[in-house]
Amino acid sequence: MIVCVCHGVSDREIKTAIKNGASSVADLSASLGVGTCCGCCRETCADMVAEHACSGGGCSSILKAFPAFAPTPVAA
């Protein structure tokens, strides 16, 4: 699936870049050009970075960087 329409970057290319060490949208922008034109793909790219970090057990660092993603406690 194409994530960045402006630069024709697919989800596979983004996942490969993340596996090869890209750990932020800024890293993806530098290597693939995503998010440097209209910016509509930036949120999806951020989600993909966070998803990869969480799959490796790094969720706590992602939640510190993006507190909006932290689960909201439910009052008893």
Residue pairs with C-beta under 8 A, 6 or more apart in sequence:
1 10
1 11
2 8
2 9
2 10
2 11
3 9
3 10
3 11
3 14
3 34
3 41
3 44
3 45
3 48
4 32
4 33
4 34
4 35
4 37
4 41
4 45
5 38
5 40
5 41
6 33
6 36
6 37
6 38
6 41
7 32
7 33
7 34
7 36
7 37
9 32
9 33
9 34
9 41
11 48
13 32
14 28
14 32
14 34
14 45
14 48
15 48
15 52
17 27
17 28
17 31
17 32
18 28
18 48
18 49
18 52
19 52
21 27
22 28
22 31
22 49
23 49
23 53
24 49
25 34
25 35
25 42
25 45
25 46
25 49
28 34
28 35
28 45
28 49
29 35
29 36
34 41
34 42
34 45
35 41
35 42
35 45
46 66
49 62
50 62
50 66
50 69
53 59
53 61
53 62
54 62
62 69
63 69
63 70
